[in-house]
Amino acid sequence: MRLRIRQFCFAIACVCAVGVHLAQACDRGKLIMAHASMTAGTALPKLVADPDREPDHLPTAVGLWQSTFNGNDGSQFVGFETIYADGNELLIDNSAPATDNVCSGVWEQTGPRSYLINHPSWDFDTSGNLTNVVVLTDTITVDPRGNKFTGSETVTVYDPTLTTIVYQVSGTVTGTRINPRSKPL
């Protein structure tokens, strides 16, 4: 009986020691596994905090991005894209504001770091007349560090009644996360 009590106390002490070790190795919640030498008497790998090897952000699309679309037809536009945690998205691109450079959208997660984004927009001529409805559809994947994304985008231009496709182009889309310490942004 005494032997079982000693074994139980030893097991509890080991669990507590591991808990203290984990708490001490924690660097703002970022832990990585180091290769552990599994020598006699060492049953657990060592945990080492290494913020240089950890992502600056969680690998999620939520945040502010500078995104670039490169169309197969040679077109290109750059924008600031905000992806909100509630499933909404906002893109402000570098086209002329009079023709509409803002589109709101929605997104859903389709994989561990993959997302589908749908953002419709109005398109106006320089006199302010509605000319088209433009729908951008993106499929993106955020890199494991959470600082970049890559993917594909299709831009579909409809007539104002949404009955006819006026033009469609596909291409690639890339993004770089903007954070409070980003330079030059």
N, C-alpha and C positions, 0 to 999 in steps of 0.2 A: 504494500500500500504506500509506504514512504517513497519507494522508487517512482511510482506513478505521480505522486504529488510533486516530486522533484522534476520529473520530466515535464509535467504541466507547467510548473513555474519557469523552467528553462525555455519552453516554447513561448510563453508570454513575454519573457525578457527578450527573446530574439525578435519577436514581432515589434515590440516597443523600440528596440535598437534600430531596426530597419526603418520604422516611422521617423525617428529622430534623424537618421542618415538622410532620408528623402527630404525632410524639411530643410536640413542644412544645405543640401545640394541644389535646392530650388533657387533659380535666379529669375525673379519676376514671373514665375510660372513656366519657365522654359527649361526643359530637361532633355538631354540626349543621352542615349546609351553609349557608353564607351566599351571597347572590347575588354572583356574581363578575363583575367587569367584564372582559370578554374583549378587552382591549386588545392591541395588537401586542406580542408577546413574552410574554404571559401565557397559558399554555396550560391551567393548572389553576385551579379555583375555590379561593377561600380557605376554610379551615375555622376556625370560631370556636366556642369552648366557651361555652355559655350554659345553665347548670344551671337557670335560671328557666323556660326553655322546654322542658326535658326532663322526662320523667315521673319522679316520685318513686320509682316501682317499675317493674319490667318489666311490660308489660301481660299479666299472667298471673293466674289465679284463686288460685294458691298463696299462702296467707297467712291472716291472721286478719281477719274481717269482722264488722261489725254489720249484720245483714240484717233486712229488714222485709217481711212478706207482707201484702198487702191483697187479701182475697177479694172476688169479685163479689157475695157475699152479705152484705158488710159486716164480715166477720170480719177480724181483724188479729192478728198476733203478731210479736214481735221476738225475735231471737236472736243469739247469738255463734256464728259459724260458722268452723271451722278447716278449710281445704282443704290437704291434705298433698301433697307432690310425688310420693308413691308411689301416688296414685290413691285414697286414702281421704279421708273427710270426717267431721267431727263437728259436730253442731248441738246447742246447748243453748239452748232457747227460754224465754220468760217465763211458760209455763204452770206450774201447781202441780207441784212435784216429786213429790208423792204420786200424781199421775196420769201421770207420766212426762214429763219435759221434755228428754230426751236421745235423740238418734237418731244412729246411725252410718250412714255411707253410702259410696258409691263415685262416682267421676266419670270422664269421659273427655272429651278435647278433640275438638270437632267442627268447628272452624274456627280461623282465626288467633287470635281472642280469644274464641271461643265454646266453651261447655261444657255437657254434659248431666250432671246430678247425680241420683242415685237414693238416697233415704234412707228406709228402713223404721224403724218404731218400734212399740213396744208401747203400749197405752193401758189404764189401770187406773181403777177407781172409787176413791173415797176410802178404802174398806176394804181396798184392795190386790188386788182381784179383777180378772183380765184381762177386759177388755170388748171390745177391738177391736185390730186391727192397722192402723196408719196408715202410708201410703206417700206421701212427698212426692217429686214429680218436677219438677225445675227445668231450664229451658233459660236460660242466662245469657250475656251478652256483657260483657266487661270493657272499660272505656273506654280509649282510646289512652294516657292518662296512667297507667293502672294503679291508680287510686285509688277507682274506683266500678264497680259493675256494675248492669245492669238486665236484666230478663227476665220470664219467665212461670213460674208454678208451679201444679201441680195437686195437690190433697190428696185422696187416695182413702182412705176409711175402710172396712175390711173387717171382717166378723165374725171371731172368733178362729180359725175353720177355713179362712179365706181363700176361702170358696166364694160369699159374697154381698157385694156392695157395699152398705154401709149408707148412705153419704153421699159425695158428691163435690163439690168446689168448685174452681174455677180462679180465678186472679187474677194480680196482678203481684208481682214480688219485686225489691227494690233492695238494694244493699249499699254500705257505705262501709268502706274499708280502715282497720284499726287498726294503727298502727305504734308504736314506742317513744316517739315525740314527739307522739302524738295527744293532743289536748286536747278534752274533759275526760277521755277514757278513757286 
